[in-house]
Amino acid sequence: MVEHHCDCRLWAQAVALLYQLYSILHKCTLFFLSVFIITSSLIEFSQVPVFLNHFFTVLDTETYQAIKASGFMANEFAPNEYRRTVRGDRSYAGIYFYGTNTYFEFFDAASRGPGSLGFSMLAFGVDQPGELRSLQSALADTYPLTERKISRDYNDSQIAWFDQASPSTVKATTSLGYGAWIMEYDPTFLSVWNPGASSGSGISRSAVLARYVSVLQDAPSDPCFEDIVGLTIALDPVSLQDAVDLARALGFKEQSTGNARIFTAADFVLRLQPVAEDGRGVREMTLRVHKNPDQREYRLGKSTLIFGEDDLARWTF
């Protein structure tokens, strides 16, 4: 009887030990499975946060001139300027509207040449030094980016402005009507461009825009426009697929609604849709506004800007 009692006790101890081993192995399995899932996600989607920096679009002359001549746009809507930019590789002129982190440019189809109406380009950006290079490394095997340095004129000399990384397999052309790139401001830019201005330092979007605004004459002291939070762009099939591929490579969350592809990034929503009869390029932008003006609707040429009750405004083209 004693031997039988000892055997039962040893058996119970063995079962308890096996249960402890099972618990340890189970926890280890869950741990390594979690590490695998997280690692896989980081491989698939870059850890580098990518934001909207700005966009431009080419408007019909009627709409461009109406926006340029609008007293509201000049004096209340946003800090703005008509600017001629002379880069090391090209020059262009248009009207610019600056927000806190984002801005946009309008060009006149009459000055851009035949076939340019609706041509639009998106510039995404990073806010910390070295993030563009990290993004390139993360995407090197799946979505290679080609980098080049962009300079601009200041006091009759070309100064470093930003690094531009473009999809290696995509070439923007006016006939296709779309292009995109990712940019990182040069760390020396703000130390060289209008260095006497007190606003802005570093390479973030907000720092550069603060510097831009600080040197403007007669900028609105309490503007309506804060940032771009949504864009709807109509594209031909080739450009649409290019835009989808880039959004996926940058890890934007994707969903489909009808024939449109909707991508949600950290700070804005990008809606991509096929070209329709109403035109190509940027068809609508959604803006976060700091305040609403007394007048809620503005017709500017063939475009309409409407301020809502939700701290948002919608501008359709």
C-alpha positions in Angstrom: 0.0 0.0 0.0 2.9 2.4 0.8 4.5 1.7 -2.6 1.2 2.3 -4.4 0.7 5.6 -2.5 4.3 6.7 -3.5 3.7 5.8 -7.1 0.5 7.9 -7.2 2.3 10.9 -5.6 5.2 10.6 -8.2 2.6 10.4 -11.0 0.8 13.5 -9.8 4.1 15.4 -9.6 5.0 14.3 -13.1 1.6 15.4 -14.4 2.1 18.8 -12.7 5.5 19.2 -14.2 4.3 18.3 -17.7 1.5 20.9 -17.3 4.0 23.5 -16.3 6.1 22.6 -19.4 3.0 22.8 -21.6 2.2 26.3 -20.2 5.7 27.5 -20.8 5.8 26.2 -24.4 2.3 27.6 -25.1 3.4 31.1 -23.9 6.6 30.9 -25.9 4.6 29.8 -29.0 2.3 32.8 -28.6 5.2 35.1 -28.1 7.1 34.0 -31.2 3.9 34.0 -33.2 3.3 37.6 -32.2 6.8 38.6 -33.1 6.4 36.9 -36.4 3.2 38.8 -37.2 4.6 42.1 -36.1 7.8 41.5 -38.1 5.8 40.5 -41.1 3.8 43.6 -40.9 6.8 45.8 -40.6 8.3 44.2 -43.6 5.2 44.6 -45.7 4.4 48.2 -44.6 7.2 50.6 -44.1 7.7 51.9 -40.5 8.4 55.4 -42.0 5.4 57.7 -41.6 4.6 59.3 -45.0 2.4 62.4 -45.2 1.0 64.6 -47.9 3.3 67.5 -48.5 1.5 69.3 -51.4 -0.1 68.9 -54.8 -0.4 70.9 -57.9 -3.0 70.8 -60.7 -3.4 72.7 -64.0 -6.6 74.6 -64.2 -8.5 76.1 -67.1 -7.7 79.8 -67.6 -11.2 81.0 -66.5 -10.9 79.2 -63.1 -7.3 80.1 -62.6 -7.9 83.8 -63.2 -11.0 83.9 -61.0 -9.0 82.4 -58.1 -6.1 84.7 -58.7 -8.4 87.8 -58.7 -10.5 86.8 -55.7 -10.3 89.2 -52.8 -11.5 86.4 -50.4 -8.8 84.1 -51.6 -6.1 86.7 -51.3 -7.1 88.3 -48.0 -9.0 85.7 -45.9 -8.6 82.2 -47.2 -4.9 81.4 -46.7 -1.4 82.9 -46.9 -0.8 83.0 -50.6 1.5 84.3 -53.3 2.1 84.3 -57.0 5.5 82.7 -57.3 8.0 82.0 -60.0 10.3 79.2 -59.0 13.6 78.8 -60.7 15.1 75.4 -60.1 18.3 73.9 -61.3 16.4 71.8 -63.9 13.3 73.9 -64.7 11.2 76.9 -63.9 7.5 77.5 -63.4 5.0 80.0 -62.1 1.7 79.7 -60.4 -0.4 80.7 -57.3 0.3 79.0 -54.0 -1.8 78.6 -50.9 -0.1 77.6 -47.7 -1.5 75.7 -44.7 0.0 74.5 -41.5 1.5 71.2 -42.8 0.3 71.1 -46.4 -0.1 73.4 -49.4 -1.3 73.5 -53.0 -0.3 75.1 -56.3 -2.5 76.1 -59.2 -1.1 76.6 -62.7 -2.8 78.1 -65.8 -3.3 75.7 -68.7 -2.7 78.7 -71.1 0.8 79.0 -69.9 1.5 75.3 -69.4 0.9 74.4 -73.0 -1.5 72.2 -75.1 -2.8 69.1 -73.4 -1.9 70.2 -69.9 -5.4 70.8 -68.5 -5.9 68.6 -65.5 -2.3 67.5 -65.2 -1.8 66.9 -61.5 1.1 65.7 -59.3 1.2 64.7 -55.6 4.2 65.2 -53.4 4.3 63.0 -50.3 6.8 63.8 -47.6 8.6 62.8 -44.4 9.2 65.0 -41.4 12.4 63.6 -39.8 16.0 63.6 -41.2 17.0 60.3 -42.8 13.5 59.0 -43.2 13.5 59.2 -47.0 16.6 57.0 -47.1 15.1 54.6 -44.6 12.0 54.4 -46.8 14.1 53.7 -49.9 15.9 50.9 -48.1 12.6 49.3 -46.9 11.1 49.3 -50.4 14.3 48.5 -52.3 13.3 45.0 -53.2 9.5 45.5 -53.8 9.1 49.1 -55.0 12.4 50.8 -55.9 12.7 54.5 -55.7 15.1 56.7 -57.6 16.4 59.7 -55.7 17.7 63.0 -57.0 18.5 66.4 -55.4 16.4 69.4 -56.2 17.7 73.0 -55.9 16.1 76.4 -56.2 17.3 79.9 -56.9 18.0 82.2 -54.0 19.9 85.5 -54.4 21.0 84.4 -57.9 22.4 81.1 -56.7 21.1 77.6 -56.6 20.7 76.3 -53.1 19.8 72.8 -51.9 16.0 72.5 -51.4 14.9 68.9 -51.0 15.7 65.3 -52.0 13.1 63.7 -54.3 12.5 60.0 -54.5 10.3 58.9 -57.4 9.0 55.4 -58.4 11.6 53.9 -60.7 9.0 52.4 -63.0 6.8 55.5 -63.3 7.5 58.5 -65.5 5.1 61.5 -65.2 4.0 62.9 -68.5 1.5 65.6 -69.3 -0.3 63.3 -71.7 -1.0 60.8 -69.0 -1.8 63.6 -66.6 -0.3 62.3 -63.3 2.8 61.9 -61.3 4.0 61.5 -57.7 7.1 61.5 -55.6 8.2 61.5 -51.9 10.4 64.3 -50.6 12.6 65.2 -47.7 13.7 68.8 -47.2 17.4 69.4 -47.2 18.7 70.0 -43.6 20.6 73.2 -44.8 17.6 74.7 -46.6 16.2 76.9 -43.9 19.6 78.0 -42.8 20.2 79.5 -46.2 16.8 80.5 -47.6 15.8 83.8 -45.9 17.9 83.0 -42.8 16.9 86.3 -41.1 13.3 85.2 -40.7 12.4 84.1 -37.2 9.9 81.4 -38.1 10.7 77.8 -38.9 13.7 75.5 -38.3 14.5 71.9 -39.1 13.1 69.9 -42.1 9.4 69.3 -41.1 6.6 70.4 -43.4 5.3 72.8 -40.8 8.8 74.4 -40.3 9.2 75.1 -44.0 5.7 76.4 -44.4 6.1 78.7 -41.4 9.2 80.1 -43.1 7.4 80.6 -46.4 4.6 82.5 -44.6 6.8 84.6 -42.5 8.4 86.4 -45.5 5.1 87.1 -47.2 3.7 90.6 -47.4 0.1 91.1 -46.2 -0.6 87.5 -45.3 -3.9 87.0 -43.5 -3.5 87.1 -39.8 -6.3 84.7 -39.1 -6.8 82.5 -42.3 -9.5 79.9 -42.9 -7.4 77.2 -44.4 -5.5 74.8 -42.1 -4.6 71.7 -44.1 -5.6 69.4 -46.9 -7.3 66.2 -45.5 -8.7 64.7 -48.7 -8.1 64.5 -52.4 -10.2 63.0 -55.2 -8.2 62.4 -58.4 -9.5 61.1 -61.8 -6.9 59.1 -63.7 -6.5 57.1 -66.9 -6.0 53.3 -66.4 -2.2 53.4 -66.5 -1.9 56.4 -64.1 -4.6 54.9 -61.8 -2.6 51.7 -61.4 0.6 53.7 -60.8 -1.2 55.6 -58.1 -2.6 52.5 -56.5 0.8 50.8 -56.5 2.4 53.7 -54.8 -0.3 54.0 -52.1 0.0 50.3 -51.4 3.8 50.5 -51.2 3.5 53.3 -48.6 1.2 51.2 -46.5 -1.9 53.3 -46.8 -5.1 51.4 -45.8 -7.2 50.5 -48.8 -10.8 50.0 -49.5 -13.0 50.0 -52.7 -16.3 51.8 -53.2 -17.8 51.2 -56.6 -15.2 52.0 -59.2 -13.1 54.1 -56.8 -10.1 53.1 -54.7 -9.9 54.9 -51.3 -6.6 55.0 -49.4 -6.3 56.3 -45.9 -2.9 57.6 -44.7 -1.9 59.2 -41.4 -3.3 62.6 -42.2 -5.5 62.5 -45.3 -7.7 60.3 -47.5 -6.8 59.8 -51.2 -9.7 58.8 -53.5 -8.6 57.5 -56.9 -11.2 57.0 -59.7 -11.3 56.5 -63.4 -11.5 59.5 -65.7 -15.0 60.7 -66.5 -16.4 63.3 -68.9 -16.0 66.0 -66.3 -12.2 65.9 -66.6 -9.0 64.3 -65.3 -6.7 65.2 -62.4 -7.7 66.7 -59.1 -11.5 66.8 -59.0 -12.1 67.6 -55.4 -10.2 68.5 -52.3 -11.3 68.4 -48.7 -9.8 71.0 -46.4 -9.7 71.3 -42.6 -10.5 74.9 -41.8 -9.6 77.0 -38.8 -12.8 79.0 -39.2 -15.7 79.6 -41.6 -16.2 82.9 -43.4 -19.5 84.7 -43.4 -20.1 83.6 -46.9 -20.3 79.8 -47.1 -20.1 79.3 -50.9 -17.7 80.7 -53.5 -17.9 80.1 -57.2 -14.5 80.6 -58.7 -14.6 80.1 -62.5 -15.7 76.5 -63.0 -14.9 75.5 -59.5 -17.0 75.7 -56.3 -15.6 76.1 -52.7 -18.2 75.3 -50.0 -17.6 75.7 -46.2 -19.6 73.2 -44.1 -20.5 73.0 -40.4 -17.9 70.3 -39.6 -14.7 72.4 -39.7 -14.3 71.2 -43.3 -14.5 72.8 -46.7 -14.9 71.1 -50.0 -13.5 72.5 -53.3 -14.8 70.8 -56.5 -13.3 71.4 -60.0 
